[in-house]
């Protein structure tokens, strides 16, 4: 039972004096005050445990403040070592808590050496629509109100009940506010992507939204992102392209703006090149599944959907670079068949492209023979002796969005 003394303790004024100074990393008040258990008065289906808040502090410690993008990329081994865990997998649940609370964003990326990693974006401000405690003043105000409600009532006049607010009059003649053209455009773009996201979730390519709370939050984020982008003068086609690239129900603001900035200003030719690379990656992904079923290729070693997406993005980047360099789609396909990899590394892929196009590697010893055999000069479709792929292995020329007339 709450006593008057406990309420008085909350009203007590304390003085905190700064002690020894040292390099520090800032943890925002809203992260520290985020509900840590399900019995918290502000609990809304998500928590940040004390360890999750410690993980946030470690991530904030790695952020380069001069860059100003809030990004960092420490490995799980580093995070676990700093916090005293013996297994790097122990930090996964706390990273998930931070991600679900919108305190961080996790993005797969490829390191310069070709290895896959996770890029963390650490947010200092709460997400849109956050109704939790933002400052320590709000925290103590809530605590005092909660304890005052729990105080026992002595004899005397009963507590006055506040009269309920009058219900709004049912004015059936009131006209609904007319929607502007901008509102219609926002609703059209958001509804289009939402239907595409539902189709992707039905195919298992996008994680479904488990609860109504997550669904409402995703819809609110999606509407806000589309509205801000269209209000800034970006076209609907560009906004739809950004949403497809991110592949999320309702992307976070920082992630959406970064992708919008990266894709803004691209020429129609560059968009068409991206489209061809996407088509080629999809085709090879399906072909790789067939080769795995025929035991001609190993399965993809991806434990999570994020790792799988990382491999796919790496493959798409390789194909786009090859198309941009002028390689024919048939050469690219034969190079993929020669390597037999889901997502080949850059050096091996470049070497295979040179081999399939008849370019001899620089510095090869005794490299004085002809580049082509006599049989190849007579029949261009005949593959070099000893090469893995054959002409029958390559699909039609539309694999990368190129018609037969264009390639002729």
Number of C-alpha atoms within 10 A of each C-alpha: 7 13 12 11 9 13 17 10 10 14 12 7 7 7 4 6 6 5 6 5 6 6 5 9 14 10 18 17 16 19 24 20 18 21 22 18 15 12 8 11 12 18 14 12 13 16 20 24 17 15 15 21 22 17 20 25 19 19 23 24 16 16 20 12 12 7 8 8 14 19 20 17 16 15 13 18 15 13 19 19 13 11 13 10 14 10 11 15 11 14 18 13 12 20 24 16 18 24 16 16 19 17 22 23 22 19 15 17 20 15 10 7 8 13 11 15 18 20 17 22 22 24 20 16 14 18 14 13 9 13 10 18 21 18 14 13 10 13 15 14 13 15 14 18 11 14 16 15 10 12 13 10 10 7 5 6 7 8 7 6 6 6 6 6 6 6 6 6 6 7 7 6 6 7 7 6 6 7 8 8 9 12 12 11 15 22 15 14 20 24 15 12 21 19 11 15 22 17 13 15 15 12 10 10 14 16 16 15 14 8 9 9 11 16 15 13 16 19 17 14 20 26 17 18 23 24 19 14 18 18 12 9 8 14 12 16 9 17 24 15 16 21 24 14 13 14 17 17 26 26 20 19 15 16 14 22 16 13 16 19 10 11 17 14 10 10 10 9 9 14 13 12 19 20 16 22 25 20 18 22 25 17 15 21 17 10 15 22 17 13 16 14 12 10 10 12 17 15 14 15 10 12 8 8 12 15 18 15 15 21 23 19 18 21 26 23 18 21 27 22 16 19 18 14 9 8 16 17 24 21 19 25 23 24 25 22 21 18 18 17 19 22 23 18 16 16 9 11 22 16 15 21 21 16 18 20 16 14 12 13 11 7 7 8 7 6 11 7 7 8 13 11 14 9 13 14 10 9 10 11 12 14 17 18 9 6 11 14 18 14 12 10 12 16 14 13 17 16 20 26 16 14 12 10 7 8 11 5
